[in-house]
Amino acid sequence: MLCGFALTIPFELALEVFFGIDTQLKLFRIFVLAALTGFGVKLLYGGFRNLKFWDDLPLYAVFTYGLLISFYQMFHPGFLQPIFNSDLIQILLNLGIFFVIKNAKLTLEQWNKILWFLTIGVFGNCLFIFYQFTVFRIFGRDGGLMDNPNYVSLSIVVAAAFLFYRISNTKKWLPKLISIGMLLFILFVFPSTGSRTGLLLLVVMLLLLFIFANIRTKIIAVGVVGLLSLFWIPQNLDKLNVGASFVLTKRISKKVGEEDVRIPIWKGALNAGADAYFIGLGIGQFKSKFTKIFHDEHHPTILKVVDRGFFLSTHSDYVSLLVVYGIVGLFLYLFYITKIVVYLLKKIKVSKTKKVLRFYQLNFILLVCIIIFGIGSENFLSPIYWILLAMSTSSLSVIFRNQKNPKAQLTT
């Protein structure tokens, strides 16, 4: 069920695109419900003694506080119950699958299998994007079968990091060549997302891979980049903007005077949070107050959304935490993330084998990706955020089997 959940995350809109079925019961949610049901049955027969939740208590406390402050805000005018109900159901499902993954007692092989299924799903979505570009000549930003192109870019960066990890750990040539081929293809499709945040993540991921690489690999990488910079790139600049790459380069070269929509959204959100003394507006209530907050905003994108009676998210995990969940929620989340980062860095430092070292380095990269991505995107309703957070934090208790050195079995 967890593999099915991972595989179907990049196919979020598959039912709508292929069968015209517009439903909240997405493919990945079917696997979530099945996994929660199976886990519930297991608990009924096996008991509740061995459940693990203490390490993640600050994260659970964030949403517990959000629920409590939502109950408090219900007695104030302007609270919209339907939006609260919708967001709460999605958060509970996401927390549920997070809890299942954290309590699945994954072996290293199972951990790799889940992330491999996610990578296959990302590759499948990239195939769909490539098909739309080459056959239907769709030249705008394309999310394929995912709802948001930014999430596609995040998924591609994560899949690329995992494929680098597989290439590094695989000795057989056929699996290595397959991983290299998949890696080159998804990176070729990447510019069609037009995601500047995704480009930043890609640069950070490559930089971390370079830092973690051995001396020989670093010398080769520097040599290749140096040769390309000196000889090939200057003579082929006009040929680099091929395929879907112009989608990204066009956004990067956007007019300097045009303000990013995030800036006025953050300003308006912080003003709304300050009006509530940063105790928290309550789950879903930034959306409910969006029209009121931005009724006199002149940014063209926000103006269009307000005129239609719609809303946008806060476009930041951290702004959302401060405004929706209050300063208490933001503090608890930052404490939790910092704690996991420190744990992973310790694991990297004490790793005794290359296999274990590469594993924790990959998980550190995954966690850094969602931390940076959260600066410009709100992700608490996104399944890819939750699977990455669950996988990177559950790595601290993954079971290593058949290790020659018992000290290499790193668990918390």
N, C-alpha and C positions, 0 to 999 in steps of 0.2 A: 504493500500500500504506500509506503514512503517513497519507493522508487517510482511508482505511478504518479504520485503527487509531484515529484521533482520533474518527471518527464513532461507533464501536461502544463506546467507553469507557463512556458513560452507559447502554448496554444490556447491562451485565454479566450480568444475570440473565434475559435475554430467552429463552434456550433453555429454562431451567427453568420460567419463568412461562407461556410460550405452548405449549411442546411437552412439558413434564414431563421434560426431559432434564437430569439433575443431573450435570454433568461439569466437570472442571477446565479443559477445553479451551473456554474462553469465546470469544465472537466476536472480541474484541479480540486474544486470544492467537493466533488463526488468522492475523490480519493481521501480528502480530509475527513469527511463524514464516515467513510468506511474505516479509516485508521482509528478515529476516535471511538467508533463502535467496537472494533476489535480490541482496542486497549481497555475499554470499559469492561468487556466480558472477561478479559484476562485479570483485571483487578478483582472482579467478583469471585473468581475462583482462586486467585493467588494471594489476595489480601493487599493491604496498603502499607505494609511495613517497610518495604525497600524503596519507596518513592523518594526521588531526589528533587528537592526544591530550595534547600537552604542557600546554595550558591547563587541562585537566581532570585532570591527574595527581594532585592532592591528593584529588579525589573517588574516583578509582580506587584510590588508596592506602588509603582508609578500608576498602574491602571486601576488598582484598588482605590488610591487617592482620587483618581479621575472620576471613578464611579461615585464616590462619596460627595465630591464637590458638585457633580452633576445633579445629585439628589437635592443638594442645597440650592442650586441655581434654578431648579424646577419651580420654586416658589416665587421667582422673580419674573416680571413681564418679558416677553420676547423669546422665551424658551420653547423650541420646537421639538416636540416629542418624536415625530416620525424620523427626523434626521438622527436624533439620539439613538432611537431603536435600531436604525439601519447600521450606523457606525458601531454600536455596541455588539451587535450580532457578528459583524465581520472581525472585530477585535477579539471576541471570545473564541471564534474559530481559529484565528491565527495563534492566539495564546495556547489553544488546545493542541494544535499540531506541534508547536514549539515544545510543549510539555511532553508530548509523546516521544519526539526525537531525543530529548534530553534524558528520558527514562528508558530508552530502547536498549541500553547497554551494548552499543555498537562495537563490533570488532573493526580493526583497520580495513579489512576487506569489505565489510558492509558499508563503512563510511565512504570508501572509494566508489563503491557501486552506486550509491545514491547520487553522488556528485557526477558520476559518469552518465547517469540517466538524465540529469539536468543538462549536461553538456550536449548530449544527443538531441534533446529537445531544442536547445539553442541553435544547434546546427540545422535542424529541420526548419525552424523559423527563418534562418538566414537563407535557406534554399527558396522559401516562399517569397522573401523580399527580393532575391535575385531574379526569380521568375517574373515578378511584377515589373521589375525595372527593365528587363530585357524584352519581355513579350508585350506588356501593356504600356510600356514607356512612362511609368509613374516616376516623375523626377523630383517630387517634393520629399519632405521628411517622411520616412516610412517606418511604421512600427510593426509591419507584417501582421502576425496574429497576436501581438501583444497590444495592450491598450495605449501605451505611451512609448514613443521612440526613445525617451531617456532610459526607460527600464530595459529596452532592447540593448542599448549601449552598455548598461551595467552588466546585463547577462552575458554579452560578448566578452567584456573584459574578464569577468569571472571564469567563463569557459576557457578563455585564452590562458589564464593563470593555471588552471587545472591541466590543460594540455601541455604546457611547459613542464609542469610537475610530472606528468606521465612520461614525457620524452626523457626527462632527466633520470627517471627510475626504471625505465624499460630497457632491457638489454637486447631483446629480440628485434630484428630489423623490420619485420612486417608491421607489428603494432606501432613501432616508432614512426614508420613512414605514414601510416594511417593518421596518427596524431598530428604529424607535421602537415599533411594535406588538409585536415580539418582546420588546423590553426591558420594556415594561409588563406583559406576560403573565408572564414568568419571575419578575419581582419580586412579582407578585400571588401566585404559587405558593410563593415563597420561605418564608413563615412556616410552611408545612406541614412543613418539615424539623425545626422545633423546635430549631434549632441556635443556641445562644448564641455559640459560637465563630464561626459563620457570620455572625451579626449584627454581631459585632465587626469581622469582615473587611469587611462591607458598609459600615460606618461609616468604617473606615480608607480603603477604596477611594474613597468619596465625598469624604472630606476631601482625599485626594491629587489627585483630579480638580479640586476647588475650588482647591487651591494651584497646579496647573498651568494653570488656565483664564486667559484674558485678562481685562483689567479689565472690559470690557463684560459678559462672561458672569458674572463675580463679582457685579457690581451687580444683574443680573437675578436670579441665584440668591438673593442676600440679600433682595431685594425680595419674591420669591415666598414664601420661607420666613417672612419677617416678616409678610406679610399672612395667611398660613395660621395662624400662631401667634396673631395678634391677633384674628382674626375667625372663621375657619372651625373650627379645631380645638376651641377651648373650647366651642362650641355643638354639636359633633358627637362628643364623646368617647364617648358611648354607642353610636355607630354605627360606630366604628373597628374594634371587635372583631368583624369579620364574616368569613365564609368560613372559611379555615383559620388566620386570624391568631391565634385563641385558643390554638392549639397552642403557638405561640411565647410568647405573653404568659403562659400558664399556667406554663411552665418558668422564665421570667424572674422571676415572682413566687413562686417556690418558697420553702418555709419556710427561714428563715435557719439554723435549727438543724440542718438536714439536710446532712451533709457530702457534698461531691462525691466520687465514687468515685475520682477521679484522685489525691486527696491521700494516702489510705492506699496506693494502688498505687505512687506515687512513693516514699513512705517505705520500703516493703518492698523495692522495686527497688534503691534506694540502699544499703540495708543489705546486700542480696545482693552488690551491686557492691563494697562495702567489704570484705566477707568474702574476695573474690577480689583485693583490693588494687587494684581498678580497672584490672586488666590486660585485663579482658573475660571474660564468661562464655562467649562463643562464639555463633555464629549459631544462633538458635532456642532457645537454652538457658534464657532467662528463662521461656519458655513451659513447658519441661520441668520447671522447678523451681517453677512457680507454686503448686502444691498444698502443697509443702513450705514455701515462703516464707510463705504466708498461712493455714496450718492453724489458727492461733489468732486470725485476724482476725474482728471482729464486724460489719463493715459488711454490711448485708443483701445487696447485690448480689454482693460478693466471696464471702460465705458460701454463697450459692446456687450460684455457679460452682464453688467448691471441692467442695461436696457432690456435684455431678454429675461431678466429675473433669475439668472443662474448664479453660480458662485464658483470661486477658485479656492484651492487649498492654500495654506500658508507658504507653500514652496520651501519649507525647511523643517526638519525634525526638531531642531533646537528652538526655533521661534514657536512652533506648534506646542512643544512641551511647556515653554514659559507662559504662553497665552492661554492654551486650552487646559493644561494640567497644572499650571501655576508654577511658582518658583520651587515648590516642594518637589513636583514631578521632574523638573529640569535637574535639580540637584541629585535626586535618586538615580536618574538615568546616567548622568555624567560620572557618578561614583561607580555605577555598575560597569560601564564601558571602560573606565580607567582601570578598574580591578582586573578585567579580563585581559586588557593589553599588557599589564604588568605580568600576569600569569604566563601569557604566551611568550613574552620576552625571556622570562626565567626558564621556560621549557627549551627555548632555542639555545640558551646559554649552556644548559646542562646536558643537552642531547649527546649521546655517546656514539651513535651510528648515523651514517648518511641518510638512511631510510627514515629514521625518526626526525632528524634535523630538517630534511626537506618537507616532511609532513607539517611540522609546526611553523615553518617559514610560510608555507602555503596558507595556513589558517590565519597567520598574522596579516598576510596580504588581503585575504577575504575580509577580515575585520576592518582593516584600514580603508578598503573600498567603500564599505557601507557607512563608515564614519564620515568620510569625505563627501560621499554622495548625499548624505543627510543634510549637508550645509545648504544645498540648493533644491532639495526635494523632500516632501513629506511622505513617509513610507510606511506608517503604521497600519495601513490597510492593504499593503502590497505583499503578496505571497513570496516573491523572490527575496524581499528584505528578511522575512521571517525564516526562510530556509537557510539563508546565509548566516544569520545570527545564530540559529540553532546549531548548524554544522560547525561553525568556527568556535563556539563555546563548548559544544559537546566533545570537541577534539581533546579537551583537557582530561577526559575520562575514557577515551577510546582504549579498547583492549588490544594490546600488541601481543600477537601469538608467535611462537617459534623463534623467539629472539635468542641468539647465542649469549648475549650479555644480559642477565636479569636486571641490571641497573638501567638498561635502556627502556624498561617497561615503565614509562612515565605516566603516572595517574595522580589525580588530586586526592 
